[in-house]
Amino acid sequence: MKKLFLLLTLFAGMNDVFGAAYTVQERLQEASELYFSYKPKEALDKYVELSKETGERSAFLNATFIAMEQSLTKQAVDVALEAYRLYPQDNEIIEMTAEALLSDGQYAAAERILSLLSENDKTAGFFYINLARTQLGLGEKKLAKHNLKRAVKAGSHPSLANFLLGQVLEEEKNYKKAAEAYQKAVDYDHQFFEARLHLADMLEKSKQYDQAYAQYKSIYASDAKNTRAAEALARLKPKAKKTEKEEKKPAPPLEHTEVQPLILPPGMETVELKIGLGTTQSGLASPRTQVTFIPSVDFTIKNAQNKQLAVGKAGETWSVILKNNKPFVQAPSGRQIAFTKSVTVLPTSQSPTQVPTFIVKNLISGPGMSWASVGHKEYRGKLEVLHNASAQTLVPINIVTLDEYVQGIIASEMPNGFPTQALRAQAVLARTYALKHIGKHKKQGYDLCDTQNCQVYNGVSAETEAGNAAVEATLGEVLTYQDKPIESVFSANCGGATQSAKDAGWNATPYLDTVSDYQEFDLHHIEPYHFKELLQYPPAAYSKYDKNVSPAAFRWARVVSEPELRKVIRNQKRDIGQITALIPLERTRAGYVTKLLVKGTKGTVTLDKENVIRNNLSLGMLRSSYFIVQPNYENHQLKYFVFYGGGWGHGVGFCQTGAAGRADAGQGYQTILKHYFPLAELTKAE
């Protein structure tokens, strides 16, 4: 009887233990749900309560993370120090405590806590950066420089380490060395415009005017509102003689490409598309009074009524010109032929082994982007030139078949060096997008544009052997949902997980849901504090693939000074005085911030859309809205914000770099597409 009593007592005790553990897990889950239901302060209260009552480690980490995120720095420090008291050997607790102290401007205390960290391979680079931050706050510039050099050598956060090193060197007026550090930051991440701006300044101060001019020009191409860049270009133009000479170099002679025909299987039909060329960022016609073209074969020119206006020979240069809002075709002889509405250039000779093409001169690529340029481009098919009388402009339009259009997209939208199966997946998506959006720009006189507003299309100029092979291997294949082409959206890099269309602020779409690209991390059990670990020490992920693509597309950092951010907010929103805090109010399970509060000494501004957030927190724009942000102080004054970010783009749908990683791991394009669009079907277009 006594033994039975002891056994029953033991079982009762075990049930109490398991019941308590279950209760803790339930309470952790409840707090997590509050956070991802966009109630961060309620979640913080739950985590704090749980940490006090149970000493649960993850409750401390979550509470500290959220308090820091909500700019409740005193509370973050209190919670973190209590966690450290209970877990004095825990490196993650130690590092979180140091960052809480840094966020509150307690440099000496942060330095003491950091000294307790072990300098193993995982944390070395970031350890040195944080140590340097404490020393910068304490005014110990020489020690900070020493540790930033060690951080650079460690290589785990190259753009951030080099930028901060550049800042120290710049303060020392060592402009040449500072330029070298900033250059390394830019080399790692060409989107790091703050580093590029400092680089341009250092180059100018080092009297390297040609290089400085080129950097300012890149900044201005991305952001024409940047007055600092505009003023520098005007100031440097007389000095940057080499740059000006290079700009005036004659273009190489124009030659047509020997283009192989795309042969469709017997019985397979296709559709013709009208693609607006040289369009704006929003896909509209650009201002233009002349379209100059050179066909590769003999041709005819017909008007909108299909009446022949002229004939021409292969290789001749013809133009359509708009003068006093009246259009006419100009022959090489100078003869002018008036028309109304539009003209179409049609090839009159055809070879079974070579496709007719035409070159259009001086078309813009990437308007509004840092890589914007004007050049000559070659296209398959036919050329139509539309006179838009109301806009007083000429609109060049490429008339091309669906799969010829897709051939001109692949290398423009995905690196040609990506694995074959990734290129095939992209071909399916490009074809699906075209069928879904035929007529998107019907009011402008064409079906689709040639910019990112639709898909980046550069015709023959962008065709590659690998890209064309991907198109041919997937002829006719599209993704459908309920028998209709899907919204086949994609981003360059999802940063580890895609976000749903609903989370991105779009219409809720069943087949555009969150999927993970992490190879081991379980996204279903994510907690708020995990975002620090995921962004600063990312685990293995398919989207971490870095062949033929910058690793900065997966993980990046930006340093935005308070004065720079104040100016951006003032110019794009309104004057709210000195910026005091950036507070994420809503964050998805994939990590993307969907609402953020900017606090200033004169008021606040709320940024509540993915593209609005990305465009209002830095020079140019942030790569994505998947980030954590930390304030940095010197002499107890807020000096700058550091963004630790992941991914490139909106993160919805197909992850291009993730697809490359999956293909590299042996997955076929059908499997890859099924992962990113689990509810869609791969079918043949009818």
For each residue, the residues with C-beta under 8 A, 3 or more apart:
1: 4 5
2: 5 6
3: 6 7
4: 1 7 8
5: 1 2 8 9
6: 2 3 9 10
7: 3 4 10 11
8: 4 5 11 12
9: 5 6 12 13
10: 6 7 13 14
11: 7 8 14 15
12: 8 9 15 16
13: 9 10 16 17
14: 10 11 17 18
15: 11 12 18 19
16: 12 13 19 20
17: 13 14 20 21
18: 14 15 21 22
19: 15 16 22 23
20: 16 17 23 24
21: 17 18 24 25
22: 18 19 25 26
23: 19 20 26 27
24: 20 21 27 28 50 54 56
25: 21 22 28 29
26: 22 23 29 30
27: 23 24 30 31 46 50
28: 24 25 31 32 50 56 58 59 62 527
29: 25 26 32 33
30: 26 27 33 34 46
31: 27 28 34 35 43 46 47 50 59 62
32: 28 29 35 36 43 62 526 527 528
33: 29 30 36 37
34: 30 31 37 39 40 42 43 46
35: 31 32 39 40 43 62 66 528 587
36: 32 33 587 588 589
37: 33 34
38: 585 586 587 595
39: 34 35 42 43
40: 34 35 43 44 66 69 70 584 585
41: 44 45 70
42: 34 39 45 46
43: 31 32 34 35 39 40 46 47 62 66 528
44: 40 41 47 48 63 66 67 70 72 75
45: 41 42 48 49
46: 27 30 31 34 42 43 49 50
47: 31 43 44 50 51 59 60 62 63 66
48: 44 45 51 52 59 63 75 79
49: 45 46 52 53
50: 24 27 28 31 46 47 53 54 56 59
51: 47 48 54 55 56 59 60 63 79 82 83
52: 48 49
53: 49 50
54: 24 50 51 59
55: 51 60 86
56: 24 28 50 51 59 60
57: 60 61 83 86 87 90 93
58: 28 61 62 527 529
59: 28 31 47 48 50 51 54 56 62 63
60: 47 51 55 56 57 63 64 79 80 82 83 86 87 93
61: 57 58 64 65 83 92 93 96 527 529
62: 28 31 32 35 43 47 58 59 65 66 527 528 529
63: 44 47 48 51 59 60 66 67 79
64: 60 61 67 68 76 79 80 83 96 97 100 529
65: 61 62 68 69 96 528 529 531 532
66: 35 40 43 44 47 62 63 69 70 528
67: 44 63 64 70 72 73 75 76 79 100
68: 64 65 71 72 73 76 99 100 103 630
69: 40 65 66 528 583 584 628
70: 40 41 44 66 67 583
71: 68 580 581 582 583 599 631
72: 44 67 68 75 76
73: 67 68 76 77 100 103 104 105
74: 77 78 104
75: 44 48 67 72 78 79
76: 64 67 68 72 73 79 80 100 103 104
77: 73 74 80 81 97 100 101 104 106
78: 74 75 81 82
79: 48 51 60 63 64 67 75 76 82 83 100
80: 60 64 76 77 83 84 93 96 97 100 101
81: 77 78 84 85 97
82: 51 60 78 79 85 86
83: 51 57 60 61 64 79 80 86 87 90 93 96 97
84: 80 81 87 88 90 93 94 97 113
85: 81 82 88
86: 55 57 60 82 83
87: 57 60 83 84 90 93
88: 84 85 116
89:
90: 57 83 84 87 93 94
91: 94 95 117 118 123
92: 61 95 96 533
93: 57 60 61 80 83 84 87 90 96 97
94: 84 90 91 97 98 113 114 116 117
95: 91 92 98 99 114 117 123 130
96: 61 64 65 80 83 92 93 99 100 529 532
97: 64 77 80 81 83 84 93 94 100 101 113
98: 94 95 101 102 110 113 114 117 130 134
99: 68 95 96 102 103 110 130 532 630
100: 64 67 68 73 76 77 79 80 96 97 103 104
101: 77 80 97 98 104 106 107 109 110 113
102: 98 99 105 106 107 110 130 133 134 137 630 632 633
103: 68 73 76 99 100 630 631
104: 73 74 76 77 100 101
105: 73 102 137 633 636
106: 77 101 102 109 110
107: 101 102 110 111 133 134 135 137 138 633
108: 111 112 134 138
109: 101 106 112 113
110: 98 99 101 102 106 107 113 114 130 133 134 137
111: 107 108 114 115 131 134 135 138
112: 108 109 115 116
113: 84 94 97 98 101 109 110 116 117
114: 94 95 98 110 111 117 127 130 131 134
115: 111 112
116: 88 94 112 113
117: 91 94 95 98 113 114 123 127
118: 91 123
119: 123 124 127
120: 123 124
121: 124
122: 537
123: 91 95 117 118 119 120 126 127 537
124: 119 120 121 127 128 150 154 156
125: 128 129 151 154 155 156 157 161
126: 123 129 130 151 156 157 536 537
127: 114 117 119 123 124 130 131
128: 124 125 131 132 147 148 150 151 154 161
129: 125 126 132 133 147 148 151 157 160 161 164
130: 95 98 99 102 110 114 126 127 133 134
131: 111 114 127 128 134 135 147
132: 128 129 135 136 143 144 145 147 148 151 164
133: 102 107 110 129 130 136 137 144 164 632
134: 98 102 107 108 110 111 114 130 131 137 138
135: 107 111 131 132 138 140 141 143 144 147
136: 132 133 139 140 141 144 164 168 632 634
137: 102 105 107 110 133 134 632 633 634 635
138: 107 108 111 134 135
139: 136 634 635
140: 135 136 143 144
141: 135 136 144 145 168 171 172
142: 145 146
143: 132 135 140 146 147
144: 132 133 135 136 140 141 147 148 168
145: 132 141 142 148 149 165 168 169
146: 142 143 149 150
147: 128 129 131 132 135 143 144 150 151
148: 128 129 132 144 145 151 152 161 164 165 168
149: 145 146 152 153 165
150: 124 128 146 147 153 154
151: 125 126 128 129 132 147 148 154 156 157 161 164 165
152: 148 149 155 158 161 162 165 181 184
153: 149 150
154: 124 125 128 150 151 161
155: 125 152 158
156: 124 125 126 151
157: 125 126 129 151 160 161 536 557
158: 152 155 161 162 184 185 188
159: 162 163 184 185 188 189 192 195 552 556 557
160: 129 157 163 164 185 557 559 642
161: 125 128 129 148 151 152 154 157 158 164 165
162: 152 158 159 165 166 181 182 184 185 188 195
163: 159 160 166 167 181 182 185 192 194 195 198 557 559
164: 129 132 133 136 148 151 160 161 167 168 559
165: 145 148 149 151 152 161 162 168 169 181
166: 162 163 169 170 178 179 181 182 185 195 198 199 202
167: 163 164 170 171 178 198
168: 136 141 144 145 148 164 165 171 172
169: 145 165 166 172 174 175 177 178 181
170: 166 167 173 174 175 178 198 202
171: 141 167 168
172: 141 168 169 178
173: 170
174: 169 170 177 178
175: 169 170 178 179 202 205 206
176: 179 180 202 206
177: 169 174 180 181
178: 166 167 169 170 172 174 175 181 182 198 202
179: 166 175 176 182 183 199 202 203 206 208
180: 176 177 183 184
181: 152 162 163 165 166 169 177 178 184 185
182: 162 163 166 178 179 185 186 195 196 198 199 202
183: 179 180 186 187 199
184: 152 158 159 162 180 181 187 188
185: 158 159 160 162 163 166 181 182 188 189 192 195 199
186: 182 183 189 190 192 195 196 199
187: 183 184 190
188: 158 159 162 184 185 192 550 551 552
189: 159 185 186 192 195 550 552 556 557
190: 186 187 196 370 550 552
191: 370 552 556 620 621 623 648
192: 159 163 185 186 188 189 195 196 552 556 557 558
193: 196 197 219 222 223 370 618 619 620
194: 163 197 198 558 559 560 561 564 618 619
195: 159 162 163 166 182 185 186 189 192 198 199 559
196: 182 186 190 192 193 199 200 215 218 219
197: 193 194 200 201 215 219 228 229 619
198: 163 166 167 170 178 182 194 195 201 202
199: 166 179 182 183 185 186 195 196 202 203 215
200: 196 197 203 204 212 215 216 219 229 232
201: 197 198 204 205 212
202: 166 170 175 176 178 179 182 198 199 205 206
203: 179 199 200 206 208 209 211 212 215
204: 200 201 207 208 209 212 232 236
205: 175 201 202
206: 175 176 179 202 203
207: 204
208: 179 203 204 211 212
209: 203 204 212 213 236 239 240
210: 213 214 240 241 242 243
211: 203 208 214 215
212: 200 201 203 204 208 209 215 216 232 236 240
213: 209 210 216 217 232 233 236 237 239 240 243
214: 210 211 217 218 240 243
215: 196 197 199 200 203 211 212 218 219
216: 200 212 213 219 220 229 232 233 236
217: 213 214 220 221 229 233 243
218: 196 214 215 221 222 370
219: 193 196 197 200 215 216 222 223 226 229 370 619 620
220: 216 217 223 224 226 229 230 233
221: 217 218 224 368 369 370 371 372
222: 193 218 219 368 369 370 372 620
223: 193 219 220 226 229 619 620
224: 220 221 230 368
225: 571
226: 219 220 223 229 230 619
227: 230 231
228: 197 231 232
229: 197 200 216 217 219 220 223 226 232 233
230: 220 224 226 227 233 234
231: 227 228 234 235
232: 200 204 212 213 216 228 229 235 236
233: 213 216 217 220 229 230 236 237
234: 230 231 237
235: 231 232
236: 204 209 212 213 216 232 233 239 240
237: 213 233 234 240 244
238:
239: 209 213 236
240: 209 210 212 213 214 236 237 243 244
241: 210 244 245
242: 210 245 246
243: 210 213 214 217 240 246 247
244: 237 240 241 247 248
245: 241 242 248 249
246: 242 243 249
247: 243 244
248: 244 245
249: 245 246
250:
251: 254 376
252:
253:
254: 251 294 359 361 376
255:
256: 294 296 315 357 359 378
257: 357 378 460 463
258: 354
259: 354 355 357 380 460 463
260: 353 354 355 468
261: 352 353 354 355
262: 355 401 403 404 407 468 471 472
263:
264: 268 270 403 475
265: 268 475
266:
267:
268: 264 265 475 476
269:
270: 264 401 402 403
271: 401 402 435 438
272: 381 399 400 401 402
273: 399 400 401 402 405 434 438 447 448
274: 384 397 398 399 445 446 447 448
275: 397 398 399 400 405 446 447 448 449 450 457
276: 279 283 285 395 396 397 441 444 445 446 448 449 450
277: 360 363 377 379 395 396 397 398 450
278: 286 288 360 363 364 396 450
279: 276 283 284 285 286 367 449 450 451 453
280: 283 284 285 286 367 451
281: 367 368 451 452 453
282: 453
283: 276 279 280 440 441 444 448 449 451 453 454
284: 279 280 441 444 449
285: 276 279 280 288 388 391 393 395 444 445
286: 278 279 280 364 367 393
287: 391 393
288: 278 285 291 322 393 394 395 396
289: 321 322 323 393 394
290: 319 320 321 322 394
291: 288 319 320 360 385 394 396
292: 317 318 319 360 361 362
293: 317 318 319 320 345 358 359 360 361 383 396
294: 254 256 315 316 317 318 358 359 361
295: 298 299 312 314 315 316 318 345 347 356 357 358 383
296: 256 314 315 347 356 357 358 359
297: 314 347 348 349 350 356
298: 295 311 312 313 314 347 348 349
299: 295 311 312 314 345 346 347 348 356 358
300: 308 310 311 312 345 346 348
301: 308 309 310 311 312 318 329 337 343 344 345 346
302: 306 307 308 309 343 344 346
303: 306 307 309 339 340 341 342 343 344
304: 339 340 341 342 343
305:
306: 302 303
307: 302 303
308: 300 301 302 311
309: 301 302 303 329 337 339 343
310: 300 301 329 331 337
311: 298 299 300 301 308 348
312: 295 298 299 300 301 316 318 331 332
313: 298 316
314: 295 296 297 298 299 349
315: 256 294 295 296
316: 294 295 312 313 332
317: 292 293 294 332
318: 292 293 294 295 301 312 329 330 331 332 345
319: 290 291 292 293 329 330
320: 290 291 293 327 328 329 330 343 385 394
321: 289 290 327 328 329 330 336
322: 288 289 290 325 326 327 387 392 393 394
323: 289 326 328
324:
325: 322 389 392
326: 322 323 338
327: 320 321 322 338 339 340 385 387 394
328: 320 321 323 336 337 338 339
329: 301 309 310 318 319 320 321 336 337 339 343
330: 318 319 320 321 334 335 336 337
331: 310 312 318 334 335 336 337
332: 312 316 317 318
333:
334: 330 331
335: 330 331
336: 321 328 329 330 331
337: 301 309 310 328 329 330 331
338: 326 327 328
339: 303 304 309 327 328 329 342 343 387
340: 303 304 327 387
341: 303 304 386 387
342: 303 304 339 384 385 386 387 445
343: 301 302 303 304 309 320 329 339 384 385
344: 301 302 303 382 383 384 385 399
345: 293 295 299 300 301 318 358 382 383 384 385
346: 299 300 301 302 382
347: 295 296 297 298 299 350 356 382
348: 297 298 299 300 311
349: 297 298 314 356
350: 297 347 356
351: 354 355 356
352: 261
353: 260 261
354: 258 259 260 261 351
355: 259 260 261 262 351 380
356: 295 296 297 299 347 349 350 351 380
357: 256 257 259 295 296 378 379 380 460
358: 293 294 295 296 299 345 378 379 383
359: 254 256 293 294 296 376 377 378 379
360: 277 278 291 292 293 363 376 377 378 379 383 396
361: 254 292 293 294 376
362: 292 374 375 376
363: 277 278 360 374 375 376 377 396
364: 278 286 367 372 373 374
365: 371 372 373 374 375 377 458
366: 369 371 372 373 451
367: 279 280 281 286 364 372 451
368: 221 222 224 281 372
369: 221 222 366 372
370: 190 191 193 218 219 221 222 620
371: 221 365 366
372: 221 222 364 365 366 367 368 369
373: 364 365 366
374: 362 363 364 365
375: 362 363 365
376: 251 254 359 360 361 362 363
377: 277 359 360 363 365 458 459 460 461
378: 256 257 357 358 359 360 459 460 461
379: 277 357 358 359 360 383 398 400 408 459 460 461
380: 259 355 356 357 398 400 404 407 408 459 460
381: 272 398 399 400 401 404
382: 344 345 346 347 398 399 400
383: 293 295 344 345 358 360 379 396 397 398 399
384: 274 342 343 344 345 396 397 398 399
385: 291 320 327 342 343 344 345 394 395 396 397
386: 341 342 394 395 397 445 446
387: 322 327 339 340 341 342 394 395
388: 285 391 392 393 394 395 444 445
389: 325 392
390:
391: 285 287 388
392: 322 325 388 389
393: 285 286 287 288 289 322 388
394: 288 289 290 291 320 322 327 385 386 387 388
395: 276 277 285 288 385 386 387 388 444 445 446
396: 276 277 278 288 291 293 360 363 383 384 385
397: 274 275 276 277 383 384 385 386 445 446
398: 274 275 277 379 380 381 382 383 384 459
399: 272 273 274 275 344 381 382 383 384
400: 272 273 275 379 380 381 382 404 405 408 459
401: 262 270 271 272 273 381 404 405
402: 270 271 272 273 405 406 431 434 435
403: 262 264 270 406 407 431 471 475
404: 262 380 381 400 401 407 408
405: 273 275 400 401 402 408 409 434 448 457
406: 402 403 409 410 427 430 431 434 471
407: 262 380 403 404 410 463 467 468 471
408: 379 380 400 404 405 412 457 458 459 460 461 462 463
409: 405 406 412 413 430 455 456 457 462
410: 406 407 413 414 416 423 426 427 430 462 463 464 467 468 470 471
411: 414 415 416 458 462 463 464 466 467
412: 408 409 455 456 457 458 462
413: 409 410 426 430 455 456 490 656
414: 410 411 418 422 423 426 656
415: 411 418 548 549 660
416: 410 411 423 464 466 467 548
417: 547 548
418: 414 415 422 423 426 547 548 549 656 659 660 663
419: 422 423 660 663 664
420: 423 424 466 469 470 663
421: 424 425 659 662 663 667 668 669 672
422: 414 418 419 425 426 656 659 660 662 663 669 672
423: 410 414 416 418 419 420 426 427 466 467 469 470
424: 420 421 427 428 470 473 474 669
425: 421 422 428 429 654 659 663 669 672 673
426: 410 413 414 418 422 423 429 430 470 490 654 656 659
427: 406 410 423 424 430 431 467 470 471 473 474
428: 424 425 431 432 474 477 478 479 488 669 673 682
429: 425 426 432 433 479 488 490 654 673
430: 406 409 410 413 426 427 433 434 455 488
431: 402 403 406 427 428 434 435 471 474 476 477 478 685
432: 428 429 435 436 478 479 480 485 486 488
433: 429 430 436 437 454 455 485 488
434: 273 402 405 406 430 431 437 438 448 455
435: 271 402 431 432 438 478 485 685
436: 432 433 484 485 486 487 488
437: 433 434 440 447 448 454
438: 271 273 434 435 447 448
439: 442 447
440: 283 437 447 448 449 454
441: 276 283 284 444 445 446 447 448 449 454
442: 439 445 446 447
443:
444: 276 283 284 285 388 395 441 449
445: 274 276 285 342 386 388 395 397 441 442
446: 274 275 276 386 395 397 441 442 449
447: 273 274 275 437 438 439 440 441 442
448: 273 274 275 276 283 405 434 437 438 440 441 454 455 457
449: 275 276 279 283 284 440 441 444 446 453 454
450: 275 276 277 278 279 454 456 457 458
451: 279 280 281 283 366 367 454 456
452: 281 455 456
453: 279 281 282 283 449
454: 283 433 437 440 441 448 449 450 451 457
455: 409 412 413 430 433 434 448 452
456: 409 412 413 450 451 452
457: 275 405 408 409 412 448 450 454 462
458: 365 377 408 411 412 450 461 462
459: 377 378 379 380 398 400 408 462 463
460: 257 259 357 377 378 379 380 408 463
461: 377 378 379 408 458
462: 408 409 410 411 412 457 458 459 467
463: 257 259 407 408 410 411 459 460 467 468
464: 410 411 416 467 468
465: 468 469
466: 411 416 420 423 469 470
467: 407 410 411 416 423 427 462 463 464 470 471
468: 260 262 407 410 463 464 465 471 472
469: 420 423 465 466 472 473
470: 410 420 423 424 426 427 466 467 473 474
471: 262 403 406 407 410 427 431 467 468 474 475
472: 262 468 469 475
473: 424 427 469 470
474: 424 427 428 431 470 471 477 669
475: 264 265 268 403 471 472
476: 268 431 684 685
477: 428 431 474 682 683 684 685
478: 428 431 432 435 485 682 683 684 685
479: 428 429 432 485 486 488 673 677 680 681 682 683
480: 432 483 484 485 486 680 681 683
481: 484 486 510 511 679 680 681
482:
483: 480
484: 436 480 481
485: 432 433 435 436 478 479 480 488 685
486: 432 436 479 480 481 511 677 680
487: 436 501 509 512 653
488: 428 429 430 432 433 436 479 485 653 654 677
489: 501 512 650 652 653 654
490: 413 426 429 649 653 654 655 656
491: 494 498 624 647 648 649 650 651 652 653 654 655 656
492: 549 553 647 648 649 656 657
493: 543 549 553 554 646 647 648 649 655 656 657 658
494: 491 497 498 499 517 543 590 647 649 651 655 657 658
495: 543 554 555 591 624 626 645 646 647 648 651
496: 516 517 518 521 534 538 541 543 544 554 590 591 646 647
497: 494 514 515 516 517 518 523 589 590 591 651
498: 491 494 513 514 515 517 590 651 652 653 655 676
499: 494 503 504 514 588 590 591 592 650 651 652
500: 503 504 508 509 512 513 514 588 590 652
501: 487 489 504 506 507 508 509 512 513 652 653
502: 505 506 507 508 509
503: 499 500 514 588 589 590 592 594
504: 499 500 501 592 594 610 650 651 652
505: 502 594 608 609 610
506: 501 502 509 512 652
507: 501 502
508: 500 501 502
509: 487 500 501 502 506 512
510: 481 513 679
511: 481 486 677 678 679 680
512: 487 489 500 501 506 509 652 653 677
513: 498 500 501 510 678 679
514: 497 498 499 500 503 523 588 589 590
515: 497 498 675 676 678
516: 496 497 521 523
517: 494 496 497 498 541 542 543 655 658 661
518: 496 497 521 523 539 540 541
519: 539 540 541 542
520: 539 540
521: 496 516 518 526 530 534 539 541
522: 525 526
523: 497 514 516 518 526 589 590
524:
525: 522
526: 32 521 522 523 530 589
527: 28 32 58 61 62 530
528: 32 35 43 62 65 66 69 531 587
529: 58 61 62 64 65 96 532 533
530: 521 526 527 533 534
531: 65 528 534 535 587 591 628
532: 65 96 99 529 535 536 628 644
533: 92 529 530 536 537
534: 496 521 530 531 537 538 539 591 646
535: 531 532 538 555 591 626 627 628 644 645 646
536: 126 157 532 533 644
537: 122 123 126 533 534
538: 496 534 535 541 544 554 555 646
539: 518 519 520 521 534
540: 518 519 520 544
541: 496 517 518 519 521 538 544 554 658 661
542: 517 519 545 655 657 658 659 661 662 665
543: 493 494 495 496 517 554 647 655 657 658 661
544: 496 538 540 541 551 554 661
545: 542 549 554 657 658 660 661 664
546: 549 550 551 554
547: 417 418 660 664
548: 415 416 417 418 660
549: 415 418 492 493 545 546 553 657 660
550: 188 189 190 546 553
551: 188 544 546 554 555
552: 159 188 189 190 191 192 555 556 623
553: 492 493 549 550 556 623 647 648 657
554: 493 495 496 538 541 543 544 545 546 551 646 647 657
555: 495 535 538 551 552 644 645 646
556: 159 189 191 192 552 553 623 643 645 646 648
557: 157 159 160 163 189 192 642 643 644 645
558: 192 194 618 622 642 643 645
559: 160 163 164 194 195 640 641 642 643
560: 194 564 565 617 618 619 640 641 643
561: 194 564 565 639 640
562: 565 566 578 579 638 639 640 641
563: 566 567
564: 194 560 561 567 568 618 619
565: 560 561 562 568 569 579 617 618 641
566: 562 563 569 570 577 578 579 600
567: 563 564 570 571
568: 564 565 571 572 616 617 618 619
569: 565 566 572 573 574 575 576 579 598 600 605 616
570: 566 567 573 574 575 576
571: 225 567 568
572: 568 569 615 616
573: 569 570 576 598 605 616
574: 569 570 603 605
575: 569 570 602
576: 569 570 573 579 598 599 600 601 602 603 604 605
577: 566 600 601 602 603
578: 562 566 600 601 638
579: 562 565 566 569 576 582 598 599 600 638
580: 71 599 600 601 638
581: 71 597 598 599 631
582: 71 579 596 597 598 599 617 629 631 641
583: 69 70 71 596 597 598 599
584: 40 69 587 593 595 596 629
585: 38 40 595 596 597 606
586: 38 593 594 595
587: 35 36 38 528 531 584 591 592 593 594
588: 36 499 500 503 514 591 592 594
589: 36 497 503 514 523 526
590: 494 496 497 498 499 500 503 514 523 626 651
591: 495 496 497 499 531 534 535 587 588 626 646
592: 499 503 504 587 588 610 624 625 626 651
593: 584 586 587 596 613 625 626 627
594: 503 504 505 586 587 588 608 609 610 613 625
595: 38 584 585 586 606 607 608
596: 582 583 584 585 593 606 607 608 613 617
597: 581 582 583 585 604 605 606 607
598: 569 573 576 579 581 582 583 604 605 606 607 616 617
599: 71 576 579 580 581 582 583 604
600: 566 569 576 577 578 579 580 603 604 605
601: 576 577 578 580
602: 575 576 577
603: 574 576 577 600
604: 576 597 598 599 600
605: 569 573 574 576 597 598 600 616
606: 585 595 596 597 598
607: 595 596 597 598 612 613 616 617
608: 505 594 595 596 612 613
609: 505 594 612 613
610: 504 505 592 594 613 614 625 650
611: 614 615 650
612: 607 608 609 615 616
613: 593 594 596 607 608 609 610 616 617 622 625
614: 610 611 617 621 622 623 624 625
615: 572 611 612 621
616: 568 569 572 573 598 605 607 612 613
617: 560 565 568 582 596 598 607 613 614 622 643
618: 193 194 558 560 564 565 568 621 622 643
619: 193 194 197 219 223 226 560 564 568
620: 191 193 219 222 223 370
621: 191 614 615 618
622: 558 613 614 617 618 625 627 643 645
623: 191 552 553 556 614 645 647 648 649
624: 491 495 592 614 627 645 646 647 648 649 650 651
625: 592 593 594 610 613 614 622 651
626: 495 535 590 591 592 593 645 646 647 651
627: 535 593 622 624 643 644 645 646
628: 69 531 532 535 643 644
629: 582 584 641 642 643 644
630: 68 99 102 103 641 642 644
631: 71 103 581 582 638 640 641
632: 102 133 136 137 638 639 640 641 642
633: 102 105 107 137 636 637 638 639
634: 136 137 139 637 639
635: 137 139
636: 105 633
637: 633 634
638: 562 578 579 580 631 632 633
639: 561 562 632 633 634
640: 559 560 561 562 631 632
641: 559 560 562 565 582 629 630 631 632
642: 160 557 558 559 629 630 632
643: 556 557 558 559 560 617 618 622 627 628 629
644: 532 535 536 555 557 627 628 629 630
645: 495 535 555 556 557 558 622 623 624 626 627
646: 493 495 496 534 535 538 554 555 556 591 624 626 627
647: 491 492 493 494 495 496 543 553 554 623 624 626 651
648: 191 491 492 493 495 553 556 623 624
649: 490 491 492 493 494 623 624
650: 489 491 499 504 610 611 624
651: 491 494 495 497 498 499 504 590 592 624 625 626 647 655
652: 489 491 498 499 500 501 504 506 512
653: 487 488 489 490 491 498 501 512 676 677
654: 425 426 429 488 489 490 491 659 673 676 677
655: 490 491 493 494 498 517 542 543 651 658 659 676
656: 413 414 418 422 426 490 491 492 493 659 660
657: 492 493 494 542 543 545 549 553 554 660 661
658: 493 494 517 541 542 543 545 655 661 662 676
659: 418 421 422 425 426 542 654 655 656 662 663 672 676
660: 415 418 419 422 545 547 548 549 656 657 663 664
661: 517 541 542 543 544 545 657 658 664 665
662: 421 422 542 658 659 665 667 671 672 675
663: 418 419 420 421 422 425 659 660 666 667 668 669 672
664: 419 545 547 660 661
665: 542 661 662
666: 663
667: 421 662 663 671 672 675
668: 421 663 671 672
669: 421 422 424 425 428 474 663 672 673
670: 673 674 682
671: 662 667 668 674 675
672: 421 422 425 659 662 663 667 668 669 675 676
673: 425 428 429 479 654 669 670 676 677 680 682
674: 670 671 677 678 680 682
675: 515 662 667 671 672 678
676: 498 515 653 654 655 658 659 672 673
677: 479 486 488 511 512 653 654 673 674 680
678: 511 513 515 674 675
679: 481 510 511 513
680: 479 480 481 486 511 673 674 677
681: 479 480 481
682: 428 477 478 479 670 673 674
683: 477 478 479 480
684: 476 477 478
685: 431 435 476 477 478 485
686:
